[in-house]
Amino acid sequence: MTMLSLWVKDAYALFCYYKTRFILSLVGIVIGVGSICALMALNNIVESNSREFLKKFGGSRFVLTVIPSSPLTRKVADKKLSSEEVRTFCQQYQQEFMIAPYQLLNGKSSFNFKTLDSIMLATTPEMFTLMQWPLESGRYLHPLDMNDKVAVIGSFLAEKLKERGVNNILGMMVNIEGHYFSIIGVLKEIEFNPLLDFDPNHSLFIDLNFLNRFKSKNFIDSFIIQGMNQDLMSSENTIKERFTIDLEKMRLFFRDALLFQKALFKQVTLTMNILALVAVITLFLGALSIVNLLLVLIDERKKEVGLRLALGATSLHIWGQFLVETMCLCIVGGLGGIVFGQITAYIIVRKLEITYYCDWSSWLIGLPISLLLGLVVGMIPARLAVKHHPVKLLNS
């Protein structure tokens, strides 16, 4: 304890005397180690978010949008993807895929002559089977509803109707561009799905058979597809090959979980590159600052080193003394860097609007880096401290 207390007092005295040099060295270590910890934490968090995203929205489900690229393909779309024929077109794939065609409608909906802020979709009953959206009340669309003016609404629209004093929503009539539809079902609140280009909570669903009453050119351009026995990439490749043949090389655009996974990694790549650059620069500057500090300390303590050597201390003892001091400084900076790195990672994650996951590996990596830095940086000054003769050091 006596030796430890002497070291602590000596370290505190040196800190007070070389306060600026100590602080600059610590800041360099804190920022450098913190950047590495933040880099590793971000990488783990992005991978965790990616896995959760694939688990939730992945599988073999994707959204396909078809766009005619010429007058010829437009005629093919009008013929094969019309509201009357699209069901027949999709049936040829039903052995391998579940397909739900849908079309967003441009128009206005109202209730009791007051406008409803809604997204209107024409679709088939397969939409609800495929997406497995839970019902709050009522029922889904049914194949027998093809010629009936009925609609299913999302939870947000249901809340809006309740705010207008409607307690029993089922059976109420909604006006869509002059056509009145009876509400037969209300969906529960549904989690946001980035694969979809609409929010089910704000949507009003009607049967696809009524599409021609709202659009002069009524081909269907969007499909939600799920492979029955294939993975995502195999399902997409199969659909691409068969749709290209059946629709005469019409342009196809896919939206899937892998696309958003790539977008997430691309979003954080620049941030991670900046953190890596900051880590390299600050650790280098911190190492230089520590070397400079140790050289000054060794120069000030030549007589102490000479006296210890004259009294029988070996070169290894002197090496150990300066290495321990260097590594203690680096450990203090490393602990501060770990905290700094986690705070930085949390702030970046909040800005990116993704879920924060605490991963202990990103905390623990800070200490080995700090120890390695102290070992490497402390060896050069320690070697300089023991290469002179004790008498020469005592007379300096």
N, C-alpha and C positions, 0 to 999 in steps of 0.2 A: 504493500500500500504506500510505503514511503517513496519508493521509486516512481510509482504511478502518479502520486500527488506532485512530485517534483516535475515530472513530464507535463502534467496539466498546467502547473504554474508557469513553466517555461514556455509552453505553447501559447498560453494567454498573454504573457509578456511580449512574445514575438508578434502575436496578432495586433496588440495595441501599438507596437512600434512600426510594423509594416502593414498597417490596416488597409491601405489602398490596394497594395499588391495582393493581399489575401482575398479581398472582396472581388477583385477582378478575376482572380483564379477560380474562386467559387462560382461566380456568375457564368464563366465559360463552361465549367463542368455541369452546372445545373441546366443550362440551356442545351448543351450537347447531349447529355444523358436523357434529359426530358424529351428532346426531339426523337431520340431513338425509341424511348418508351411509348411516346405518342404514335410513332410510325407503326410499331408492332401492334399497339392497341387498335389503331384504325384498321389495320389489315385483318385482325381477328374479328373486329366488329362487322366489317363489310362482308367477310366470309360467313359469319353467323346470320346476318340479315339476308344474304343471298340464299343460304340453305333454307331459312324459314320461308322466303318468298317462293322458292321452288317447291317446297313441301305444301304450301298453301295454294299456289296458283299454277303449279307446274303439272306434273303427270304428262298426259298426252293430249291436253286440251290447248287449243289455240284459236285465234280469230283470223279469218281469211276475208280479205276485201278484193273484189274483182273490178277491174277498170277496163272498159273497151278502149283499144288502142287505135281503132280505125272504124270507118263506117260499116265495114263488113262484120267486124266483131260486135259492133253495136246492134246490128240486125240479129246476130246470133244470141246476144243477151236478151233482146226483146222477145225472142222466140222461146228460148229454153229457160230463161230465168224470170219469166213473167209471173205474176201472182197466181195465175191459173196453172202454170206448168212447173213451177219450181218444186212442188212437192214430188211430182213424178221424177224430176231430175235428181232429187236427193235420195229417192228410194233405191236407186241402183247402187248406192254406196252403203246401204243399211246393214249389210252383212259384216262390214269391217269398221264402220264409223257411225257415231251418233252425230247428226247434223241438225242444227237449228238455224234456218234462214231468218234474217230480220232486216227491216228497213226503217231508218229514221225518217220521220215525216216533218215536212215544213208546214207549219200552220199554228193555229191558236185553239186552245181549249178553254171552256168557261163553265161555270156552274152558277145557276140563277143570275145569268147575265153579267157575272163578274169573272174576270180573266183568271185562269189558273196558271201558275208558273210551273209548267210541266214539260217533260220530254215525251213525245209521242212515238210509239213504235208499233209497227205491224209485224207480227211474228206468228209462229205456230206453237201448238201445245208442247212440242219437243223442247222448247226453250226452258220451260220450268222443270221438265224431267232431267234435262242435262245439267242445269245450274243448281238444282236442288235448293231453291230458295224457299224458306219456311213461310207458311201462311199465318197471318194474324186472325183472319176470319174469312168465311166463304170458301171458294174453290178456285182452281186454276181454269185456264181456257181448256176446252175439250174439242176433239175432232168433230163432234156433233154441233159445235158452235160456229161452224164455217159460215153459215148464212144468218146467224143471229148477231144483232148489234149489242155485244156485251164487252166488258172491259175489266181488266185487273189493274189496280193502282198500287203505287209504292207507299211506304209508311209516311213520307213527308207530305204527300198529297192528302193522305187520310187525316193527318194533323191539321192541315190547312182547312179541310172541310169541317172538322170538329170545332175549330176556332170560329167558324161561321155559323155555329149553332146546330150542326147536323150530328145527331147522336147515333142514329142507325144508318150507317153509310151504305150498306148493302141494299141494292134496289134503287138507289139514287141515280138520276140521269145526268150525264156529262155531255156537253155540247162540243163536238169536234168539227169545226168548219161547217156548221149547219146540220151535222148528223148527230143524232142523240143516241148515246150508248149507255146501257144499264150496267152499273158496277156489280160484279158478281164475286169479287175477291179482293182482299187487302193483304199485301205482303208485310212481313215483319221487317224491322230495320236490318239492312244488309251491309256488311262491311265493304268498304271501297275496294273495287277490283280494277287495277290499272290496265288490265288487258282489254277491258271494255271501253268503248267510246261513248258510253252513257252511264248515268247513275240510276240504278233500279229504284232507289228511294224516291226519286223525283219523276219517275216514269209512269206512263199510262199505256198499257198494252192492249192492243186489239188484234183480231184475227187478220192474217195476211190476205185473206180473200177480199177484204174491203180496201186494199191498197189502191186499186184502180179508180176509186171514188175521190182520191185526194191527189193523184199524180196523173198527168197526161201520158207520160212514158214510165211504165211501172215495172221495170226489171229490178230484181233484188241484187244488191251489191255486197251484202255482208252475211257471213256465216260463222257461227260458233261450232267448232268441230272437235270431237274427241275420239281418239283411236280406241278400238275395243281390245285389240291384242298386240299392239305395237307401242314402242316408246315414242317420245315426242318427235325426234328427228326422222325416224322411219315413217311415222304418220304424215308428217309434212311432205316428205319426199314422194310418198305414194299419192297423196292428194295433188301435189304439183304436177306429177306425170299425167294423172288421169284427167284433171281439170284442163290441162294444156291441150290434151287431145280432144276432149269433149267440147271445149269452148273455143277451139281453133286459135290457140296461142294468145289468148287474152292475158293482159298483165295481172299478175297475182301479187298481193302484199300480205305478208304474215306478221301477226303480233303474238308473241308467246313469252313465256317466263324467261327464256334464255336471252331474248332481246333486252328485257329490262334488267337482267343480271349484268349483261355487258354494259348497259348504260350506267348502272350503278358503279361498276369498276372504273369506267371512263370518267365519271364525275369526280372520283376521289384520287385519280392518278396524278393530276397536277398538284394537289395538296400534298400527297405523299412524296412526290419528287422534291417539292420545296422543303419539306421536313428533313429529307435525307441530305439535301445540300446544306441546310442550316446546321444539322448534326455534325457533318464533316468539318465545316468551317469553324464552328464554335469549339469543338473538341480540340482541333488543331491549335487555335488561339489559346484555349485554356491550358493545353500542354506546354506551349511556349511560355505562358505566364508562370506556370509552376516551376519550369526549369530555371527561368530568370530569378524567381523568388528563392529557390534552393541555392543557386549560385551565390546570391547575396548573403543568405544565411550562412553558408559554408565559409565565405570570406570573413564574415563577422565572428565566426566561432573557430577560427584556426587554432587558437591557443587551447581551447577546450578539447579539440580533436587531438592536438599534439600531446596534451597532458594525459589523455586516456590511453594513447598509444604508448607513452613512456611508462605508464603504470601497468602495462601488460595487456591492454585490450588488443584484440586481433583486428585485422582488416574486415573480417566478417562481422565483428561487433559494430564497427563504425557503419558498414553497409546497412546492417539491420536497423541501426538508429535512424538513419535518414530515410530508409525505405518505409519504416513504420510511420514516421511523421508524414511522408508524402501520401501513403495509402490512407491514413486517417483523414487527411484533408480531402482526398478524393471520395472517401466514403461519405463524409458529411455532404459534399457536393452531390454525390450520387443519390442520397436520400432525398435531398431537395429536388433533384431532377426527376425522381420517380413521381413525386407529388405534382410537380409542374407538368410532367408529361400526361398524367391522367386528367388533370384539369383541362389541358389543351385539347386532348382527344375528346373529352365530353363536350366542350364548346363547339368543336368542329362537327361532331355528330349531331348536335342540336341544330346547327346551321343547315346541315344536309337533310334534316328531317327524317332520320332513320333511327331505329331502336338502339339504345346503348346497352352493351353487354359488358359486364365486368369480367375480365380474364386475368387470372393471377400470373400467367406467364409474362404478360407485359409489365407487371410490377416487379417480378423477380429478376428480370434481365438487367435492371439498372445496376444492381450490386456487382455482378461479375464484370460488367463493363468498367465500373469505377475502380475495382481492384486491379484489373488488367492495365488500365490507364496509369494508376499509381505505380505499379510495378515497372512498366516500361519507362515512364518519365523519370522515376526516382533513381534508376540505375546509373545514368550518366553523371549527375552531380555527386552521387555516392562514390563512384569510382574516382572522381577528381579529388574527393576529400581524403582518400587514403593513399594516394600515389606519392605524396611528399614525405620526407624524413621527419620524425617527431621533433628533433632539435630545431630544424628549419621552421616548423610550424610554431614552436614555442617562442622563437625569436622574431616572428613576423609581427 
